[in-house]
Every structure is written in C-alpha cells, then in structure tokens.
Amino acid sequence: MSRTVKCVLLGVESEGLDRPTYPGDLGQRVFDNVSKVAWQRWLGHQTMLINEYRLTPIEPKARQFLEQEMEKFFFGGGSEKPPDFLAES
C-alpha cells in the first residue's frame, strides 16, 4: 500500500514518495510533504535550471543553488525561470 501526503505544491492528498530523494533536513521535509507528481515537476524544473544556467551539479556552488531553488519551489512560493528562458512551443 502506498503512503499519501498532503502535498505542499498541489494542495491535495496524493501519493507520497517511496523513499527520501534528497539528503538532510530538506530531504526529510520533501519526503514528508511532497507527492510523486510534484517531485516529477521539480525534476523537470531542475533540469531546465541546469540547462539554462549551464550548471555542473557536482560543483558545490551549483548544488547549493539547486538546493535553494528546491526549497523555494516547494516551500517558498516558487522557483523562478531564468529571465531569458523561452519554453519550446
């Protein structure tokens, strides 16, 4: 039986993650409050950030930036797209 969470992003009760997907306190908050659907949305947003800002996720500054954006995405009112980002039509 899958676990459910009250998803902070979607605002509804939804299927929760199977396991923590990120280490530390932020990872536990995500596990406790984010649904699988919302996590997939974050992964798409994170990929866009990595590509647009040409980040290398193994670099400490890039990881710190992505962690801050994840915090904003789920718990701080949203993570912004880069100013010159143009979505594909």
C-alpha positions as CSV (number, residue, x, y, z in Angstrom):
1,M,0.0,0.0,0.0
2,S,1.4,3.4,-1.0
3,R,1.7,6.2,1.5
4,T,-0.1,9.5,1.0
5,V,0.9,13.0,1.9
6,K,-0.8,16.4,1.9
7,C,1.3,17.8,-1.0
8,V,2.5,21.3,-0.3
9,L,2.8,22.0,-4.1
10,L,-0.5,20.6,-5.2
11,G,-2.5,21.3,-2.1
12,V,-4.2,17.9,-2.1
13,E,-3.8,14.5,-0.6
14,S,-1.7,12.5,-3.1
15,E,0.7,9.5,-3.4
16,G,3.9,10.2,-1.5
17,L,7.4,9.4,-2.4
18,D,8.6,5.8,-1.8
19,R,11.8,7.0,0.0
20,P,13.7,10.2,0.7
21,T,15.1,11.5,-2.6
22,Y,17.5,14.1,-1.1
23,P,19.7,14.0,2.0
24,G,19.4,16.0,5.2
25,D,16.6,18.1,6.7
26,L,15.4,19.4,3.3
27,G,15.2,15.8,2.0
28,Q,13.1,14.8,5.0
29,R,10.7,17.8,4.6
30,V,10.3,16.9,0.9
31,F,9.7,13.2,1.8
32,D,7.1,14.2,4.4
33,N,5.3,16.9,2.3
34,V,5.8,16.3,-1.4
35,S,3.9,14.0,-3.7
36,K,5.4,11.9,-6.5
37,V,3.7,14.2,-9.1
38,A,5.2,17.3,-7.5
39,W,8.6,15.7,-7.3
40,Q,8.4,15.0,-11.1
41,R,7.6,18.6,-11.6
42,W,10.6,19.6,-9.6
43,L,12.9,17.3,-11.6
44,G,11.7,19.0,-14.8
45,H,12.2,22.4,-13.4
46,Q,15.6,21.4,-12.0
47,T,16.7,20.1,-15.5
48,M,15.6,23.4,-17.0
49,L,17.7,25.3,-14.4
50,I,20.7,23.1,-15.0
51,N,20.5,23.6,-18.8
52,E,19.7,27.3,-18.8
53,Y,22.4,28.2,-16.3
54,R,24.8,25.6,-17.6
55,L,25.3,24.2,-14.1
56,T,27.5,21.3,-13.2
57,P,25.6,19.6,-10.4
58,I,28.8,18.1,-8.8
59,E,30.1,21.6,-8.1
60,P,29.4,22.8,-4.6
61,K,28.1,26.3,-5.8
62,A,25.7,24.6,-8.3
63,R,24.4,22.2,-5.7
64,Q,23.9,25.0,-3.2
65,F,22.0,27.0,-5.8
66,L,19.8,24.0,-6.8
67,E,19.1,23.2,-3.1
68,Q,18.0,26.9,-2.6
69,E,15.8,26.6,-5.7
70,M,14.2,23.4,-4.4
71,E,13.5,25.0,-1.1
72,K,11.8,27.9,-2.9
73,F,10.0,25.6,-5.4
74,F,8.3,23.6,-2.6
75,F,8.2,25.8,0.5
76,G,8.9,29.4,-0.5
77,G,6.4,30.5,-3.1
78,G,8.1,29.0,-6.2
79,S,11.3,29.0,-8.1
80,E,11.6,31.4,-11.0
81,K,12.6,30.5,-14.5
82,P,15.7,32.3,-15.8
83,P,14.8,35.8,-17.2
84,D,15.6,34.9,-20.8
85,F,14.1,31.4,-20.7
86,L,11.8,30.7,-23.7
87,A,9.8,27.5,-23.5
88,E,9.6,25.3,-26.6
89,S,6.4,25.7,-28.5
